[in-house]
């Protein structure tokens, strides 16, 4: 009997939780009314949406009015960054980010840079963290916004967001964070943090694709980036994705509960996986911070091999993973994140990202720990880079 496939790319996407799908189903079938209408069926849908907005807010320690539903993390990043930039009283100004951000952030800020804003992309240290003194020195009198990812989507490094926000607010600078990977992995309390803008996405937390949200703190005004009927407090026009909204609300509620139930188990499996991989082969290294990292993320590199070949061999053995370089997105370029932490292109291409989820088991960890060293040894024996298969 063929062994079931193992899925370890939960940072890429997650399966919809059955309870989330169950919550969504009525709004895909019988409760289909447009929530902007006035008749009974529409008001019932609007009430359900209000409940989902409350669920998202509760998971962040926010208020329902702080939550703007979007189509996902990318749109939330765009709305948060461009919406705040274009709302500044002074024309243009200075925006700070880092060299390891998700393209949804970097390309949005590059766009603003081509439209009159001055931009700074800060370096990071070997672990992928922005140094606070470097950030402090980069803030200018005309700095309008700092956008820094909470937990990196590739190497899993967590930034010191509370200190970053404190430092920024002392200089009257707004802070946006892409928390797509961090939500439901680590506790995030927007009031305790004092964050101005936060982006999240449904399909990273066992919710549906095509739905996300932007948290906007009380009193902060931003401009819409798409225009129409004035939905979502006039910030995101377009008929709402009602089933997605309901699914996101349920996923956020379950994700908050899972911080004390599922996440500790996932982290324990991740720790065992990392220990086994790092001890299994010579010249095997951890990418990212050893402690300040997302609890489900295992990111390692193996000298003398190509990550793409490792992925294909793992796939043939029934294991779905991601490479540490952007070849996983059909590009032959080395990951900008791995280059930013000081790796060479060869080192970056020899990296592997395994991201665990709540459905993974200890038996699956055993299978991965058996498969990866076997494949690495085989690839090294064939490698033109040397090593001889040790």
Protein Blocks (a to p, Z undefined) as FASTA:
>chain_A
ZZdddddbfkmpccddfklmmmmmmmmmmmmccfkbmbfklmmmmmmmmmmmmmmmmmno
pafklpccdfbjklmmmmmmmmmmmmpmbggiaddddfkbcfklmmmmmmmmmnopacdd
ddddfkopacfklmmmmpcfklfbdcddfbdfklopacdfklmmmmmmmnopacdddfkl
mgokbccdfklnopabdcddfklnopaehiacddddehiacddfbdcehpahhlagcddd
fklmmmmmmmmmmmmmmmmmmmmmmmmmmmmmmmmmmmmpghiacedjfklccfkbccdd
dehiafklmmmmmmmnopacddfbfklnopabdcfklmmnopafklmmmpccddddfkbc
fklmmmmmmmmmmmmmmmmmmpcngnnoZZ
